[in-house]
Amino acid sequence: MEVILAKTAGFCFGVRRAVETVYQQVEKGNLPIYTYGPIIHNEQVVEALAAKGVQVVNGEEELELLHRGTIIIRSHGVGRAVQEKMEAQGLTVVDATCPFVKKIHRIVEEASAAGGTVVIVGDRNHPEVQGICGWCHTKPYVVSTLEEIDTIPRTGKQTVVSQTTFHHKKFQELVEKMTEKGYHSSVVNTICNATQERQMEAKTIAKGVEAMIVIGGRNSSNTQKLYDICKDECSHTYFVQTLVDLKTQCFPHVRSVGITAGASTPNNIIEEVHTYVRSKL
């Protein structure tokens, strides 16, 4: 059986940087150590860090209870007000926000400070998008469907950015629809290059295999998008978090299998799945 492993599978630059930042703080012994939300959307990584004493702070109410220690901002970033609250609590703040996300913060901050309307293409419930909203001086508009475009004011100029892990094709469709509707927009494609490459490679592999395996956390936005892309090309597409999940699947007898993984999937999990598929299926 042919097994094709995506070259882009696994940790992206921003995720690797964030995880390494936490381990560096652990090694320095800067206890107690907190992360604002899970450092990445992967249960195995979060559990491994918890075993080393790293605690997850879930939201501003829990943040208000802290008065000492080190708190790490994950790669998704946070809004200005949240970061200021961390500092006001007397915590040592270590910022592991992905540089590509930081770039979006600067874009929306400048555009909104000049009085422009900011449009964010992405999932309004995703922590990255919530953080981006938190750097806007004016009300931001978050859209993920064609229908939501009509909620955007038509007056003045819009600055359009995207969640870094958004579906590239859908972003293009939304921008094209805004143009058709007569919006005067300045569009900045802020989808991460690594995300685009990962999505394109996954699509290409899925087209040429009989079954596709997508590895990643259930709460991972970019992994879900990879699954959707692969499912469109290959009906036998499976979403698994670990090898245990794969073993419980009723996997068909096929001659070719493709494997990809989200940006928050550790290499050891990818290798376990890859090895199992080559030797057992």
N, C-alpha and C positions, 0 to 999 in steps of 0.2 A: 504493500500500500504506500502511496506517495503522501508525505506529510510536508506541508509548506508552512513554515513559521515566519510571520511578518517581521521584517527587520526593525520596524518602528514600535513593536510591542513593548510595553512596560513603561517604567518611570520616564516622565519628561523632565526637562531641565528644572523647571520650577518646583515640581514635586520632590525631586531628588535633593534639591537645595534646601527645601523646608525640612525634610526628614533628617538630613545631615545636621542642620542647625539645632534640632532638638537633641540629637545624640551628643553634639558638642557641648551643649549646656549641661547635660547629664554628667559628662566627663569632668566638667569644671566644678561640679558639685554645687551649683547655684540653686539649692533647694529652698523652699518648695518650687517646683517647676510646673507651670500650667500651659496649656494651649487653648486658644480661644476657638472653641469648636474642635472636632477631631482634626488632627494635623493634616490628614488626607482621608478620602472616602474609601478606606480599606480596614476592615475589622481586625485582620491579623496584625497589621502594623500598629494599630491603636492599642491592642491588647499587649503586644510586646513592649511598648513604651510604658504602659500602665504597670507592668511588672517591674519597671525600673523607677517607679514612683512618679511618673508624669501624669498629672490629672487634667481632665478635660473640663473647661468652663463652658457651660451651655447658656449663653445669653447674658444680657446686662444685669439681670437680677442676681445671678450668681456672682458676677463680677463685683458687684457692690459689697459683697461679703468679704472680699480679699483686701488685705492691708500690707502684705509683705510677700516677697518672693519674686520670681521671674515669670513673665507671661510672654508667650510666643505667638505672634500673629501668623497664621497659616498662609499658604500660598494664595488663597482666595482673596486675602486682604480684608480690611474692615473700613467702615466709614470714618470720617474725621471725628465725629462726636464720640464714637466708641474708643478710638485711640486716645483722645483727650481724657476720657474717663479713666482709662487704664493708668495714665500718667498721674491723674489727680488722686488715685487710690494709693499712690506711693509705690507702685510696682515698677520693677525694672522691665522695660518693654524691649523685646527683641523682635524686629520686624523681618519676617521671612516671606513677605508678600512677593509673588512672582514679579520680576521686573517688567514683564509684558502687561501685567495687570496694573502696575504702578503707572505705566505710560497712559493707560486709559484714564486713571484718576486725574492725571495732569490735563489731559485733553478736555474732560468734562468740566473740571474746575475752571479752566480758562474760558471755555465757551459760555458757561452759565454766568460767570462773573461779568462777561461782556453783555449779558442780557439775552443771550440766545437760548433756544429751546434744545434740550438734549434728548435724543431718542436712543434708547439702549435696546438692541435686538438680543433677546435672551429670555431665560426663565426667571420670572420675577421672584420666585421662591428660592433661587440658588444663592448661596452666600456670596459668591463673586459679584453677582448683579446687585445684591443688597448693599455691598460695600461700595460699588461704583455710584449707586444712587446717593450714598452718604457723602460724596464729594461735590455734589451739585449745589449751587447757590439758589437755583430756581427749581421748580417742580420738574423732575425727569419723567419721561414717558417710556414705559417698557412694553415692547411688542414681541410677540412670537408667532402670531398668525396674521393672515391678510386682513381679516375682519377688524383687528385691533388698530390698524392704521388710521381708521376714521376717528379715533379718539385723540389724535395728535392735532394741536392747533395749526391752522393754515397761515396764521400771521407770522411775519418775520422769517428768519432763516433757521433751519434745523441742522444740528450737528448729530450725525448718526454714527454710533460705534456699536461694537458687538461683544457679547460674552466671548471670551477667548476660545471656548470649547463648543461654540454653536455650530450647527450643521451648515457647512459652506454653501451648499446649493440653496437651502432655504433662505439664508442671508441674502443671496443674490436675488431671489424671487421677491423678497420683501422690499429691497431697495428699488428694484424695477417697478414694482407696483406704486411706490411712493412717487417715483418720477412720472408715471402715467397719470397719477391723480393731481399732478401739478405742484407738488411740494418743491420748494427751493432748498435743497439740502446739500450740506458738505459731508460727504461720506468718507469715513475712515475705517477701512477693513481691519479690525483689530483681532480677528480670529488668528490664533497662534499658528505659525508656520508648521510647527510639529503636529498640531491638530489636523490641519489640512492634509499633510503628508500621510498621517496615520489613516485618515478617512479614505483617501484615494487608494492607498495600498490595500486596505481591507476590502474595498469594493472590487478591485482588480483580482485579488485572490479569490473572493467569494464567487465571482463569475466563472472561474475555471475549476472549481472543486465540487464534489458531490455532497460534502458536509462541511460546516464551518463552526468553529468553537471560539467564542468571545469570552475572555476572562476578565473579571473585575468586580468591584464592590457593587452591591445592589443600589446603593445611594449615589453611585458615580454617574454624573451627567454625561461625561464624555464616553463612558463605556456603554451607556444606554443608546447613545447616538450611533456608536459603532455597530451595536447589535441591530438597530433598525436598518442601517445601510446594508449590512450583510444579509439580513433577512429578505430585503428586496431583491437580492441577487441569487440567493441560495435558500430554498425552502427548508432544508435541514440545517438550520442555524441554532446553536445552543449557547445560552448565557449561563456561565458557571462562575462561582466565586473561588472555589478551590477544587482540587482533585476529587474530594469527597462528593461534591455535587455532580461531577462528571460520571462517577461510578454509579450513581443512582439513576442516570438517564438511560432510556431505552434507545441505545445508539444503533443506527442501521448499519448493515454490512455494506461498506462502500470501498471504492478503489482510491479515492483521494480525499484528504482532509486538510483544511486550512485552519491556522490558529493565529489569533491576534489578541491583544490585551489593552485595556485602558491605561491612561497615564498614571494611575495610582496603584498599579498592580506590581508587586515585588517580583524580581527576577526568579527567586526560588520557587514561587508558585507556578510561574510560566514554565520553568524547566521541569517541574514535577508532572504537569499536564502533558508537555511535549514528550517526555520520556515514556509516560504511560501509553499515549496514543501510538507511538512507534513500536512498542513491545507487546501491547495487549490487544489492541483493536484490529 
